[in-house]
Amino acid sequence: MENVLNVNNVGDYSAFHGVESPHPLVALINFEEISPIRHSLNKYSVYGLFMNRNLSIDLTYGCGKYDYTNGTLICVAPGQIGGKPDNGDRIELDGWSLMFHPDLLNGTSLGKRIREYSFFDYRVNEALHMTEEEFAIFDSLMRHMRAEISGRRDSLQDGIIIGYIELMLNYCQRFYDRQFMTRRVENNDLMSRFEALLRDYFHDNMQAKHGLPSMQYFADRLNMSANYLGDLIKKTSGSTAMALIRAFVIQEAKNALASGKSVSEVAYYLGFGYPQHLSRMFKKSEGVSPSQYLDLIRR
């Protein structure tokens, strides 16, 4: 891909902007100190957090576009592509970038749990929109982390840096939870659309060809990542998306059984490969097998 900056190490991005990286695995940039800066379209082999306070620019992220607006934070992970090709323009930014290499986390508890932070796999149009108070918290943490990185290397430095990174990621999670709550009206609308898609999937008999619907099926049609949709549904409804899908399937199974269909007929109608798969799900949900359920409703 042409005009792409390969960020294989944290120093690659820093060097592009003329900033030295005192630590080989962590790099911090205060954009206010080096602005105006050039655009860059980046292919990441590192983790990155980009926060901005007061500028709106159009960025590419994967196959989509994003308006990088006031008070936003974007999280990227190795293997992702994002940014904007260098077109000669220079822009003023007020914010920070933090990049850290996966090797920094080797053998640490954070390294084992980093993929649990699902926002690294959100699409860019699902970025965190920070309040001024939230921005101030991140700004303070960035400054403390930079002071640590700039200090003399010792046996405790990496552990302290990892602690700061973990604290930032936990704040990201807290602020995303807040964002899910403050956007409840929009989230309820998405829940309604999710439920309509689920009903239509079975109404159109798509399960006969494709089997039970996946999270990715709904995410693609709602133009969001599967992770973001799953988190949104959990925060809005209190149940996981897969639990809602299973509950819908169980109710459909009950309706079909009550209409006189056999267990095998119901299983294949609902998109299960084998009747035993339906039986396992049904018993786990209802405490009885489909056959036992039929006996109960016929009494």
Wavefront OBJ file of the C-alpha trace (Angstrom):
o trace
v 0.000 0.000 0.000
v 1.454 3.362 -1.056
v 2.031 6.304 1.300
v 1.627 4.172 4.412
v 3.863 4.654 7.417
v 4.770 1.237 8.820
v 4.805 1.674 12.579
v 6.714 -1.487 13.395
v 8.202 0.062 16.522
v 7.145 3.000 18.669
v 10.106 5.002 17.409
v 8.859 4.872 13.800
v 5.926 7.176 14.532
v 8.005 9.436 16.784
v 10.728 9.762 14.160
v 8.156 10.723 11.527
v 7.274 13.712 13.722
v 10.872 14.486 14.677
v 10.520 13.396 18.295
v 13.036 11.258 20.172
v 11.864 8.146 22.035
v 13.950 7.561 25.163
v 12.296 4.175 25.771
v 12.519 1.465 23.077
v 9.020 0.083 23.740
v 6.973 3.134 24.781
v 6.584 6.532 23.106
v 4.605 9.610 24.108
v 4.012 12.706 22.001
v 2.409 15.924 23.184
v 1.044 17.267 19.886
v 0.669 20.764 21.283
v 4.462 20.977 21.617
v 5.241 19.964 18.031
v 2.265 21.294 16.048
v 1.674 21.944 13.265
v 2.224 18.328 12.216
v 1.956 16.350 9.005
v -0.732 13.776 8.343
v 0.215 10.103 8.139
v -1.649 6.927 7.230
v -0.262 4.317 9.606
v -0.068 0.535 9.630
v 0.374 -0.440 13.258
v 2.378 -3.265 14.776
v 1.988 -1.596 18.185
v -0.819 -0.493 20.477
v -1.758 3.178 20.364
v -4.001 5.717 22.073
v -4.649 9.042 20.335
v -6.494 11.809 22.145
v -7.498 15.171 20.724
v -9.171 18.165 22.319
v -10.164 20.760 19.778
v -9.864 19.887 16.090
v -12.095 18.159 13.582
v -10.406 16.269 10.744
v -11.454 13.365 8.506
v -9.429 10.219 9.129
v -9.334 6.865 7.406
v -9.612 3.823 9.625
v -9.698 0.389 8.023
v -12.292 0.684 5.276
v -14.206 3.566 6.841
v -13.990 7.271 7.553
v -14.094 9.071 10.851
v -14.523 12.674 11.910
v -11.847 13.077 14.603
v -13.809 15.631 16.586
v -13.429 17.580 19.803
v -12.553 15.573 22.872
v -12.141 12.142 21.313
v -9.879 9.190 22.003
v -9.076 6.448 19.498
v -7.486 3.127 20.481
v -5.614 1.042 17.905
v -4.068 -2.422 18.069
v -1.426 -4.298 16.056
v -2.616 -5.160 12.565
v -4.844 -2.117 12.133
v -4.479 0.766 9.674
v -5.565 4.321 10.442
v -4.839 7.980 9.904
v -4.737 10.142 6.797
v -2.224 10.148 3.922
v 0.339 12.938 3.974
v -0.979 15.502 1.499
v 1.404 18.311 2.413
v -0.992 20.000 4.827
v 0.019 20.702 8.389
v -2.485 20.747 11.230
v -2.582 22.076 14.781
v -3.376 19.394 17.372
v -3.937 19.693 21.103
v -3.630 16.251 22.593
v -1.385 13.223 23.012
v -0.381 9.958 21.417
v 0.756 6.971 23.459
v 2.245 3.950 21.756
v 3.523 0.794 23.372
v 4.948 -2.346 21.819
v 3.383 -5.730 22.688
v 6.822 -6.883 23.876
v 6.545 -4.467 26.815
v 3.745 -6.641 28.212
v 5.458 -10.035 27.815
v 5.100 -12.068 30.983
v 2.856 -9.518 32.698
v -0.732 -9.818 33.879
v -1.694 -6.979 31.530
v -0.199 -8.898 28.630
v -2.532 -11.797 29.410
v -5.574 -9.522 29.675
v -4.938 -6.881 27.000
v -7.436 -8.452 24.588
v -10.144 -8.168 27.239
v -10.205 -4.436 26.530
v -12.687 -4.812 23.699
v -12.455 -1.155 22.642
v -9.215 -1.949 20.797
v -11.419 -3.719 18.243
v -14.080 -1.015 18.003
v -14.445 0.707 14.692
v -13.170 4.235 14.630
v -16.679 5.708 14.424
v -17.158 4.173 17.877
v -14.439 6.305 19.473
v -14.670 7.605 23.022
v -16.031 11.142 23.272
v -14.489 12.539 26.432
v -15.794 15.190 28.772
v -13.381 17.955 29.737
v -12.880 16.267 33.118
v -12.079 12.941 31.457
v -9.628 14.622 29.096
v -7.915 16.220 32.115
v -7.457 12.800 33.751
v -5.811 11.389 30.640
v -3.692 14.524 30.223
v -2.406 14.183 33.796
v -1.596 10.484 33.348
v 0.253 11.204 30.101
v 2.395 13.840 31.814
v 3.236 11.544 34.722
v 4.096 8.729 32.338
v 6.335 10.951 30.232
v 8.207 12.054 33.351
v 8.790 8.397 34.232
v 9.929 7.499 30.715
v 12.320 10.460 30.656
v 13.875 9.460 33.979
v 16.828 7.200 34.608
v 16.253 3.575 33.674
v 16.109 1.134 36.589
v 14.627 -2.260 37.402
v 11.262 -0.771 38.409
v 10.673 1.596 35.492
v 8.893 -0.788 33.130
v 6.597 -2.004 35.879
v 5.632 1.566 36.744
v 5.011 2.393 33.072
v 2.853 -0.715 32.634
v 0.929 0.350 35.729
v 0.189 3.721 34.142
v -0.893 2.065 30.888
v -3.212 -0.320 32.743
v -4.680 2.614 34.679
v -5.338 4.466 31.423
v -7.032 1.427 29.894
v -9.214 1.012 32.967
v -10.221 4.670 32.720
v -11.018 4.068 29.032
v -13.336 1.266 30.086
v -14.996 3.432 32.737
v -15.522 6.321 30.336
v -16.898 4.018 27.636
v -19.352 2.672 30.213
v -20.382 6.256 30.905
v -20.784 6.889 27.181
v -23.046 3.850 26.798
v -25.237 5.206 29.589
v -25.403 8.819 28.382
v -26.364 7.646 24.888
v -29.213 5.490 26.159
v -31.756 6.896 23.674
v -29.522 6.092 20.709
v -28.655 2.726 22.246
v -32.326 1.834 22.708
v -32.872 2.569 19.024
v -29.991 0.250 18.121
v -31.458 -2.412 20.414
v -34.752 -2.148 18.544
v -32.949 -2.496 15.223
v -31.003 -5.494 16.537
v -34.232 -7.186 17.650
v -35.877 -6.434 14.293
v -32.928 -7.951 12.432
v -33.156 -11.044 14.620
v -36.874 -11.474 13.901
v -36.387 -10.871 10.180
v -33.547 -13.391 10.029
v -35.883 -16.210 11.029
v -38.929 -14.766 9.265
v -36.955 -14.824 5.997
v -35.792 -18.381 6.780
v -32.123 -17.411 6.514
v -31.247 -19.955 9.214
v -32.036 -22.745 6.748
v -29.086 -21.687 4.603
v -26.732 -19.998 7.061
v -27.544 -21.592 10.418
v -27.937 -19.574 13.581
v -27.036 -15.868 13.183
v -23.634 -14.668 14.344
v -22.742 -11.423 16.079
v -20.853 -10.380 12.971
v -24.060 -10.681 10.930
v -25.794 -8.069 13.094
v -22.699 -5.879 13.414
v -22.273 -5.653 9.649
v -25.884 -4.582 9.161
v -25.726 -2.034 11.949
v -22.401 -0.670 10.641
v -20.410 -1.269 13.802
v -17.885 -3.713 15.177
v -19.063 -6.917 16.798
v -17.251 -5.948 20.005
v -18.929 -2.549 20.251
v -22.366 -3.999 19.511
v -21.869 -6.708 22.107
v -20.766 -4.203 24.746
v -23.605 -1.822 23.877
v -26.214 -4.571 24.209
v -24.752 -5.743 27.526
v -24.766 -2.222 28.988
v -28.254 -1.444 27.658
v -30.100 -4.702 28.370
v -28.046 -6.354 31.091
v -27.781 -9.497 28.935
v -25.229 -10.523 26.368
v -26.203 -10.462 22.710
v -25.728 -14.219 22.467
v -28.030 -14.711 25.472
v -30.707 -12.656 23.709
v -30.234 -14.661 20.519
v -30.490 -17.950 22.447
v -33.622 -16.742 24.274
v -35.223 -15.887 20.932
v -34.285 -19.279 19.481
v -35.675 -21.108 22.529
v -38.967 -19.238 22.236
v -39.136 -20.100 18.535
v -38.459 -23.726 19.425
v -41.262 -23.710 21.984
v -43.683 -22.249 19.458
v -42.719 -24.826 16.849
v -42.942 -27.736 19.297
v -46.356 -26.552 20.462
v -47.539 -26.472 16.844
v -46.887 -30.202 16.511
v -43.415 -30.348 14.926
v -41.025 -33.052 16.083
v -37.769 -32.224 17.854
v -35.785 -33.042 14.700
v -38.034 -30.896 12.527
v -37.672 -27.968 14.922
v -33.895 -28.367 15.109
v -33.417 -28.291 11.349
v -35.973 -25.496 10.947
v -34.008 -23.321 13.395
v -30.687 -23.942 11.649
v -29.077 -26.512 13.964
v -26.845 -29.087 12.304
v -28.079 -31.840 14.579
v -31.119 -32.229 16.875
v -28.756 -32.903 19.797
v -27.438 -29.338 19.533
v -30.933 -27.936 20.017
v -31.563 -30.349 22.874
v -28.426 -29.221 24.716
v -29.280 -25.537 24.360
v -32.912 -26.137 25.298
v -32.091 -28.141 28.434
v -29.460 -25.632 29.545
v -32.028 -22.840 29.198
v -35.198 -24.532 30.429
v -33.949 -27.326 32.651
v -35.786 -29.944 30.590
v -35.248 -31.497 27.175
v -37.506 -30.601 24.229
v -39.211 -33.999 24.563
v -39.838 -33.417 28.273
v -41.164 -29.934 27.453
v -43.631 -31.502 24.997
v -44.807 -33.919 27.693
v -45.367 -31.002 30.080
v -47.450 -28.909 27.679
v -49.568 -31.911 26.629
v -50.690 -32.713 30.158
l 1 2 3 4 5 6 7 8 9 10 11 12 13 14 15 16 17 18 19 20 21 22 23 24 25 26 27 28 29 30 31 32 33 34 35 36 37 38 39 40 41 42 43 44 45 46 47 48 49 50 51 52 53 54 55 56 57 58 59 60 61 62 63 64 65 66 67 68 69 70 71 72 73 74 75 76 77 78 79 80 81 82 83 84 85 86 87 88 89 90 91 92 93 94 95 96 97 98 99 100 101 102 103 104 105 106 107 108 109 110 111 112 113 114 115 116 117 118 119 120 121 122 123 124 125 126 127 128 129 130 131 132 133 134 135 136 137 138 139 140 141 142 143 144 145 146 147 148 149 150 151 152 153 154 155 156 157 158 159 160 161 162 163 164 165 166 167 168 169 170 171 172 173 174 175 176 177 178 179 180 181 182 183 184 185 186 187 188 189 190 191 192 193 194 195 196 197 198 199 200 201 202 203 204 205 206 207 208 209 210 211 212 213 214 215 216 217 218 219 220 221 222 223 224 225 226 227 228 229 230 231 232 233 234 235 236 237 238 239 240 241 242 243 244 245 246 247 248 249 250 251 252 253 254 255 256 257 258 259 260 261 262 263 264 265 266 267 268 269 270 271 272 273 274 275 276 277 278 279 280 281 282 283 284 285 286 287 288 289 290 291 292 293 294 295 296 297 298 299
